[in-house]
Each structure stands twice: as C-alpha cells, then as structure tokens.
Amino acid sequence: MSFFDDEDEDKIEPDPPFRAAEAAPARSRPPGSRTGGRTASGRPAAPRRGADPAVERRRWIAGGVLFVVVILVILLISSCQAANTRSSLEDYNNSVSSLISRSDTTGRQVFAALSSGKGGTTIAQDLAGPLNDARTELQAAQSLSVPGQMAQAQSNVLLALRMRVDGISTIANSVSQVSTPGAGTRQALDRIATGTARFYASDVVYKGYAAPEIAGALHGDSISVGGNSNIQINPGQFLTDLGWLQTSFIATKLGTSDAGGSGSARNSDQPGVHGDAITSVAVGSTTLTTAATNTLAGSPAPTFTISVLNGGQFNEYGVSCAVSVAGGPSGHSSIPETTPNNTSTCNVTLPSTVPAGTYQVTVDIGKVPGETNIANNSATYSVQFQ
C-alpha cells in the first residue's frame, strides 16, 4: 500500500456547507411591505410617483361641468317659479274680469225687470233668475285660486259681489209691496233704494279698491296693465244710472208714487221739459277737455267740480253726481236743488289718491223724473295722473 492510499483512508469527509435560508427562514411580511427600500423579494422598491396631471385635469373639468349644471338647474327652477307666479296673477285677473262681466249682465237684467212696468209681484218673480245668477257668481269667486299677492283684492271682490246679492234680495223682497201711494209703499221704496245703494257701494268697492289692488299686484310682478298691453282690468259697473238711488225715480219706474216721502220725492214728473246737463268739469284751475289727454296731479286725492245746468222748466232736487276712474277710485256727491236755466256746482272728491298713469275718467249726473234726454248727463275724459 502506497503512502497515498493510507492518506486517503484516514481522510474525514466534512459536513455540507451551511445554508442561511435553511438555518434562519425569513419572517413573513404583509404583501407590499417594504424593508429598507426593497420589496419582499429583495429588489429595490419603485419610487412613489405624484398624481397623473391628465387625471387631475379631467377631475377639474368634471367638477366645473357639475357646477355649471347645478347653476343652470337653479336658474331653470327660478325661471319656472317666476313664470308660474306671473301666470297665476294673470289668470286671477282674467277670472275676476270674467265674473265682473257676468255680474254686470246680471245688473242689466235687474234694472230691465224694474223698468218693465209689469207690477210688483211679477217683477219679484222676474228677479228670481238674476238673484240666482248673482249667488252663482259669488260662489264662483269664492272658488277662485288666489295668489298671495291678490289676497286683499280677493276680499274686496267677494265683498262687492256679496253686496250685489244682498241688494237684489232686498229689492225682490220689497218690490211686491209697492202698490198704491201710502206708508207701506214709501217704506218699500226706501228698502228698494237701500238695495240699489248696495249696488252703488259694490261699484265703489270694486272700482275704488279691488281693481287698483289687482293692478298693484300685477305691477309688483312687472306685468304691464292697460294701454297696448294684453292685460286689461275690467272697469265694469253694476249701477249705471244714479237715478236709481232716488225713491222718486224708482217710483216712476215702478209706476207708482212716493208722495209724502223725503226731499228727493219733491221732484215732479209732470208734462214738460225736465233734466240737467253737465256743462263743464274742472280740477282746480284745470278745465277738462274731451279733445285731448288732460294732465292732473293724482296726489292728494283730487276734487272734481262739476257744473250742472238745469235746462228744464222745473226745480229738481237731490241731483246725484259721481266721478269714476277706470281701474281706480270712484267718488260721489249730490246737488240739493237745481233751478231752471241756472247752473249749479257739485264737488266730488275721490276717496283716495290715483297712481301715476293714464286713465279714463267718467263723470255722471243722475237722471231726474220726466227727463228724456240723458246724452249730456255723462262725459268721459282721458286723464294722465302724475
């Protein structure tokens, strides 16, 4: 055996090399965790990047578009609300105008019945239809859809229509008691005059209060009224002849007499020429003309001086006079007595100021018993109030 053989036999085989992974396995870490800037696999971690500018730009654009959309929606809602408000105001005015027209037609039926000469009992029967119509008109007004801006106007519209119902009812219940001259007839005539006075009061309430309040609400929403505008306020009037306020006039229409009655009963309807005529109308130093638009101050409430000529052969008593501003206030007064061929004056002060604008102003004097020509009992003027 050689030297080399002995050496090989004595040689000891060393153990396998030590492996770090087997000796000390690495602790597990949550996914994505980093150690010293390296990934779990030991590779260097990628540096954190800032937000993508394109993404940020798209986000700003989307936000801006959303903001614009929100503003447009708000404007659209506001516009719709404004349009709805305007429409409701116009609809209310149109409804009231229609009801006033119907009511005025009812008034003409009332006075046609009173002037028919059929006798008290028949007239009372003929008034049943107009009375039912007046009640229907009041109920229709009570059912209207009323915008908040029209609340006060609605209150006065209802009051005016209620006065007309009450007036017709009073007349219908009294007219059958008018027969021959006597205390009973005089009392009935007084009650009928009370009914017609309600008609006159209803005109004052509507024309002097409700109509201006309707106009004010429309103006408050920048809605043009009158003139060339499509929005018109009905200037209707239930009592068109102020003679109906006098018991003597009523008695003549009913074919009876109120002898022994009050001062106005002294008017005579005996054969001959009767009547008064308007000769001029002035406000202060301004005499009104029908040939052009007159300019007057609307505040303070103006006073109209009406010159009235008695062109007949008889003294006339309790001659009524009135001034009505279309869509505005109305006032009335009377002349105690007019004498043949002499001029008397009647001063009528409106109950309130007149808003600035151009209006039709109508001046009337009452018809007296026996008067046949009433063409000069009324005059209409165009007036610009400032």
C-alpha positions as CSV (number, residue, x, y, z in Angstrom):
1,M,0.0,0.0,0.0
2,S,1.3,3.3,-1.0
3,F,1.7,6.3,1.0
4,F,-1.1,7.9,-0.9
5,D,-3.5,5.0,-0.2
6,D,-3.1,5.3,3.6
7,E,-3.6,9.0,3.4
8,D,-7.0,8.6,1.6
9,E,-8.3,6.1,4.2
10,D,-7.6,8.5,7.1
11,K,-9.3,11.5,5.4
12,I,-12.6,12.6,7.1
13,E,-15.5,13.9,4.9
14,P,-16.6,17.4,6.1
15,D,-20.3,18.3,6.7
16,P,-22.3,20.0,3.9
17,P,-22.0,23.8,3.7
18,F,-24.3,25.9,6.0
19,R,-27.4,27.4,4.1
20,A,-28.8,30.7,5.5
21,A,-32.2,30.1,4.1
22,E,-32.5,26.7,6.0
23,A,-31.0,27.9,9.2
24,A,-33.0,31.1,9.6
25,P,-36.0,31.4,7.4
26,A,-37.2,35.0,6.8
27,R,-40.3,36.2,8.7
28,S,-43.3,36.6,6.5
29,R,-44.4,40.3,5.9
30,P,-47.6,41.7,4.7
31,P,-47.9,42.0,1.0
32,G,-46.5,45.1,-0.4
33,S,-44.4,45.9,2.7
34,R,-41.1,47.3,2.2
35,T,-37.8,46.8,4.1
36,G,-35.2,49.4,3.7
37,G,-36.5,50.5,0.3
38,R,-36.6,46.9,-1.1
39,T,-39.5,44.7,-2.0
40,A,-40.2,41.4,-0.3
41,S,-38.2,39.6,-3.0
42,G,-35.2,41.8,-2.1
43,R,-35.4,44.0,-5.2
44,P,-35.3,47.8,-4.8
45,A,-38.8,49.3,-4.5
46,A,-40.0,51.6,-7.3
47,P,-40.1,55.3,-6.2
48,R,-43.7,56.7,-5.4
49,R,-45.0,58.8,-8.2
50,G,-47.1,62.0,-8.0
51,A,-50.8,62.2,-9.3
52,D,-51.1,62.0,-13.0
53,P,-51.7,65.5,-14.4
54,A,-54.1,64.3,-17.1
55,V,-56.3,62.6,-14.4
56,E,-56.2,65.7,-12.2
57,R,-57.2,67.8,-15.2
58,R,-60.2,65.6,-16.0
59,R,-61.3,65.8,-12.4
60,W,-61.3,69.6,-12.5
61,I,-63.2,69.7,-15.8
62,A,-65.8,67.3,-14.4
63,G,-66.2,69.4,-11.3
64,G,-66.6,72.6,-13.4
65,V,-69.2,71.0,-15.6
66,L,-71.1,69.8,-12.5
67,F,-71.0,73.3,-11.0
68,V,-72.4,74.8,-14.2
69,V,-75.1,72.2,-14.4
70,V,-76.2,73.0,-10.8
71,I,-76.3,76.7,-11.5
72,L,-78.4,76.1,-14.7
73,V,-80.8,73.9,-12.8
74,I,-81.2,76.6,-10.1
75,L,-81.8,79.2,-12.7
76,L,-84.3,77.0,-14.5
77,I,-86.2,76.3,-11.3
78,S,-86.2,80.1,-10.5
79,S,-87.4,80.9,-14.0
80,C,-90.2,78.3,-13.8
81,Q,-91.3,79.7,-10.5
82,A,-91.4,83.3,-11.8
83,A,-93.4,82.1,-14.9
84,N,-95.8,80.3,-12.6
85,T,-96.3,83.4,-10.4
86,R,-96.9,85.6,-13.5
87,S,-99.3,83.1,-14.9
88,S,-101.3,82.8,-11.7
89,L,-101.6,86.6,-11.3
90,E,-102.8,86.9,-14.9
91,D,-105.2,84.0,-14.6
92,Y,-106.7,85.5,-11.4
93,N,-107.2,88.9,-13.1
94,N,-108.8,87.2,-16.1
95,S,-111.1,85.2,-13.9
96,V,-112.2,88.3,-11.9
97,S,-112.8,90.2,-15.2
98,S,-115.0,87.4,-16.5
99,L,-117.0,87.4,-13.2
100,I,-117.4,91.1,-13.2
101,S,-118.7,91.0,-16.8
102,R,-121.2,88.3,-15.8
103,S,-122.2,90.3,-12.8
104,D,-122.8,93.5,-14.9
105,T,-125.0,91.4,-17.2
106,T,-127.0,90.4,-14.1
107,G,-127.3,94.0,-13.2
108,R,-128.8,94.9,-16.5
109,Q,-131.4,92.1,-16.0
110,V,-132.3,93.6,-12.6
111,F,-132.9,97.1,-14.0
112,A,-134.7,95.7,-17.0
113,A,-137.1,93.9,-14.7
114,L,-137.6,97.0,-12.5
115,S,-138.3,99.1,-15.6
116,S,-140.7,96.6,-17.2
117,G,-143.9,98.1,-15.7
118,K,-145.2,94.6,-15.1
119,G,-146.2,95.3,-11.5
120,G,-144.5,94.5,-8.2
121,T,-145.5,90.8,-7.9
122,T,-144.4,89.9,-11.4
123,I,-141.2,91.9,-11.1
124,A,-140.4,90.0,-7.9
125,Q,-140.8,86.7,-9.8
126,D,-138.6,88.1,-12.7
127,L,-135.9,88.9,-10.2
128,A,-135.5,85.3,-9.1
129,G,-133.3,84.5,-12.1
130,P,-130.9,87.4,-11.6
131,L,-130.7,86.7,-7.9
132,N,-129.7,83.1,-8.6
133,D,-127.1,84.3,-11.1
134,A,-125.7,86.7,-8.6
135,R,-125.3,83.9,-6.0
136,T,-123.7,81.7,-8.6
137,E,-121.2,84.4,-9.4
138,L,-120.4,84.9,-5.7
139,Q,-119.8,81.2,-5.3
140,A,-117.5,81.1,-8.4
141,A,-115.5,84.0,-6.9
142,Q,-115.2,82.1,-3.6
143,S,-113.7,79.1,-5.5
144,L,-111.0,81.1,-7.3
145,S,-107.4,80.1,-7.0
146,V,-106.0,83.3,-5.3
147,P,-102.3,84.1,-5.4
148,G,-100.9,85.6,-2.2
149,Q,-100.4,89.0,-3.8
150,M,-104.1,89.1,-4.6
151,A,-105.5,88.3,-1.1
152,Q,-106.7,91.8,-0.3
153,A,-108.1,92.3,-3.8
154,Q,-110.0,89.0,-3.4
155,S,-111.5,90.1,-0.1
156,N,-112.9,93.2,-1.8
157,V,-114.1,91.3,-4.9
158,L,-116.1,89.0,-2.6
159,L,-117.5,92.0,-0.7
160,A,-118.7,93.7,-3.9
161,L,-120.4,90.5,-5.2
162,R,-122.0,89.8,-1.8
163,M,-123.4,93.4,-1.8
164,R,-125.0,92.7,-5.2
165,V,-126.6,89.5,-3.9
166,D,-127.9,91.3,-0.8
167,G,-129.1,94.2,-2.9
168,I,-131.1,92.0,-5.3
169,S,-132.5,90.0,-2.4
170,T,-133.7,93.2,-0.6
171,I,-135.4,94.5,-3.8
172,A,-137.0,91.2,-4.6
173,N,-138.5,91.0,-1.1
174,S,-139.8,94.6,-1.2
175,V,-141.0,95.3,-4.8
176,S,-144.2,93.3,-4.4
177,Q,-145.2,95.7,-1.6
178,V,-145.3,98.7,-3.9
179,S,-148.9,99.3,-4.9
180,T,-150.8,102.5,-4.4
181,P,-149.4,105.5,-2.6
182,G,-149.3,105.1,1.1
183,A,-147.0,104.5,4.1
184,G,-146.4,100.9,3.0
185,T,-145.3,101.9,-0.5
186,R,-143.0,104.6,0.9
187,Q,-141.3,102.1,3.2
188,A,-141.0,99.6,0.3
189,L,-139.5,102.3,-1.9
190,D,-137.0,103.2,0.8
191,R,-136.0,99.5,1.1
192,I,-135.6,99.3,-2.7
193,A,-133.4,102.4,-2.6
194,T,-131.4,100.7,0.1
195,G,-130.9,97.8,-2.3
196,T,-129.8,100.0,-5.1
197,A,-127.5,101.8,-2.7
198,R,-125.7,98.5,-2.1
199,F,-125.2,98.2,-5.9
200,Y,-123.6,101.7,-5.9
201,A,-121.4,100.7,-2.9
202,S,-120.4,97.5,-4.6
203,D,-119.2,99.6,-7.6
204,V,-117.1,101.8,-5.2
205,V,-115.6,98.7,-3.5
206,Y,-114.7,97.1,-6.8
207,K,-113.6,100.1,-8.8
208,G,-112.1,102.0,-5.9
209,Y,-110.4,99.2,-4.1
210,A,-110.4,95.8,-5.7
211,A,-109.4,96.9,-9.2
212,P,-106.5,99.1,-8.0
213,E,-105.3,96.3,-5.8
214,I,-105.3,93.9,-8.7
215,A,-103.4,96.4,-10.8
216,G,-100.9,96.9,-7.9
217,A,-100.2,93.2,-7.7
218,L,-99.7,92.9,-11.4
219,H,-97.3,95.9,-11.4
220,G,-95.5,94.4,-8.5
221,D,-94.5,91.5,-10.7
222,S,-93.5,93.8,-13.6
223,I,-96.7,93.0,-15.6
224,S,-97.8,95.9,-17.8
225,V,-101.5,96.8,-17.4
226,G,-103.8,98.7,-19.7
227,G,-102.8,100.7,-22.8
228,N,-101.5,98.4,-25.5
229,S,-100.9,95.6,-23.0
230,N,-102.7,92.3,-23.3
231,I,-103.6,92.6,-19.6
232,Q,-106.7,94.7,-19.0
233,I,-108.6,95.2,-15.8
234,N,-112.4,95.1,-16.2
235,P,-113.8,98.6,-15.4
236,G,-117.3,97.2,-15.2
237,Q,-120.1,99.0,-13.3
238,F,-123.3,97.4,-11.9
239,L,-125.3,100.6,-11.3
240,T,-125.1,102.6,-14.5
241,D,-127.8,105.2,-13.7
242,L,-127.5,107.1,-10.4
243,G,-131.2,107.9,-10.6
244,W,-131.9,104.5,-9.1
245,L,-130.6,105.9,-5.8
246,Q,-133.7,108.2,-5.6
247,T,-137.0,106.9,-4.4
248,S,-138.9,109.3,-6.7
249,F,-137.0,107.8,-9.7
250,I,-137.7,104.3,-8.5
251,A,-141.4,105.1,-8.0
252,T,-141.6,106.4,-11.6
253,K,-140.0,103.3,-13.0
254,L,-142.4,101.1,-11.0
255,G,-145.4,103.2,-12.0
256,T,-146.3,104.4,-8.5
257,S,-145.6,107.5,-6.3
258,D,-143.7,108.1,-3.2
259,A,-145.8,111.1,-2.2
260,G,-145.1,112.1,1.4
261,G,-141.5,110.7,1.1
262,S,-138.3,112.5,1.7
263,G,-136.8,115.6,-0.1
264,S,-136.0,113.8,-3.3
265,A,-139.7,112.9,-3.6
266,R,-140.5,116.5,-4.4
267,N,-139.2,116.1,-7.9
268,S,-142.1,116.3,-10.3
269,D,-142.6,114.3,-13.5
270,Q,-145.5,116.4,-14.8
271,P,-145.6,117.1,-18.5
272,G,-142.9,119.5,-19.7
273,V,-139.2,119.7,-20.0
274,H,-137.1,118.1,-17.2
275,G,-133.4,117.5,-16.8
276,D,-129.9,118.7,-16.1
277,A,-126.8,118.7,-18.2
278,I,-123.1,118.7,-17.5
279,T,-121.6,121.9,-18.9
280,S,-118.0,121.6,-17.6
281,V,-115.7,119.7,-15.3
282,A,-112.7,121.2,-13.6
283,V,-110.0,120.1,-11.1
284,G,-108.5,123.2,-9.5
285,S,-107.7,125.7,-12.3
286,T,-107.7,122.9,-15.0
287,T,-110.9,122.6,-17.0
288,L,-111.1,119.1,-18.6
289,T,-111.5,118.6,-22.3
290,T,-112.6,115.6,-24.2
291,A,-110.4,116.5,-27.2
292,A,-107.1,115.7,-25.6
293,T,-105.4,114.0,-22.7
294,N,-105.6,116.1,-19.6
295,T,-102.8,116.2,-17.0
296,L,-103.7,116.2,-13.3
297,A,-102.0,115.5,-10.0
298,G,-103.0,112.2,-8.6
299,S,-102.0,113.2,-5.0
300,P,-103.6,114.5,-2.9
301,A,-106.9,112.9,-3.9
302,P,-108.3,115.3,-6.5
303,T,-111.6,117.1,-6.2
304,F,-113.7,117.4,-9.4
305,T,-116.0,120.4,-9.7
306,I,-119.0,119.6,-12.0
307,S,-121.0,122.5,-13.4
308,V,-124.6,121.4,-14.0
309,L,-127.2,123.4,-15.9
310,N,-130.9,122.8,-15.3
311,G,-132.3,123.0,-18.9
312,G,-135.8,122.2,-17.9
313,Q,-138.9,124.0,-16.6
314,F,-138.9,122.6,-13.1
315,N,-136.8,122.6,-10.0
316,E,-135.0,119.3,-9.5
317,Y,-134.0,118.0,-6.1
318,G,-131.3,115.7,-4.8
319,V,-129.5,115.5,-8.2
320,S,-126.7,112.9,-7.8
321,C,-123.3,113.2,-9.3
322,A,-120.3,110.9,-9.5
323,V,-116.7,110.6,-10.8
324,S,-115.3,107.2,-11.6
325,V,-111.6,106.5,-12.6
326,A,-111.4,103.3,-14.6
327,G,-109.3,100.9,-12.6
328,G,-109.1,103.5,-9.8
329,P,-111.2,105.1,-7.2
330,S,-114.7,106.5,-7.5
331,G,-116.5,109.3,-5.6
332,H,-120.0,110.7,-5.4
333,S,-122.0,113.6,-4.1
334,S,-125.2,115.4,-4.9
335,I,-126.8,118.8,-5.5
336,P,-129.6,119.6,-3.1
337,E,-131.6,121.6,-5.8
338,T,-131.2,122.9,-9.3
339,T,-133.4,125.6,-10.8
340,P,-134.5,126.2,-14.4
341,N,-131.9,127.9,-16.6
342,N,-129.4,128.2,-13.8
343,T,-126.0,126.5,-13.2
344,S,-125.2,124.7,-10.0
345,T,-122.0,123.0,-9.0
346,C,-121.3,119.6,-7.5
347,N,-117.9,118.9,-5.8
348,V,-116.8,115.3,-5.9
349,T,-113.6,114.3,-4.0
350,L,-112.1,110.9,-4.8
351,P,-111.7,108.7,-1.7
352,S,-108.0,108.0,-2.4
353,T,-105.1,109.2,-4.5
354,V,-104.6,107.9,-8.0
355,P,-101.4,106.1,-9.0
356,A,-99.4,107.6,-11.8
357,G,-100.7,106.6,-15.3
358,T,-103.3,107.4,-17.9
359,Y,-106.9,106.6,-17.1
360,Q,-110.4,107.1,-18.5
361,V,-112.4,109.3,-16.1
362,T,-116.2,109.2,-16.3
363,V,-118.4,112.0,-14.8
364,D,-122.1,111.3,-14.4
365,I,-125.2,113.2,-13.0
366,G,-128.4,111.4,-12.2
367,K,-131.4,111.3,-14.4
368,V,-134.5,113.0,-12.8
369,P,-138.1,112.0,-13.3
370,G,-139.5,113.1,-16.6
371,E,-136.1,113.6,-18.2
372,T,-135.9,112.1,-21.7
373,N,-132.5,113.4,-23.0
374,I,-129.7,111.9,-20.9
375,A,-126.9,112.2,-23.5
376,N,-125.5,115.2,-21.7
377,N,-125.7,113.5,-18.3
378,S,-122.3,111.8,-18.7
379,A,-118.8,112.8,-20.0
380,T,-115.6,110.8,-20.3
381,Y,-112.1,112.3,-20.2
382,S,-108.6,110.9,-20.8
383,V,-106.5,111.9,-17.8
384,Q,-102.8,111.4,-17.1
385,F,-102.3,111.4,-13.4
386,Q,-98.8,112.3,-12.2
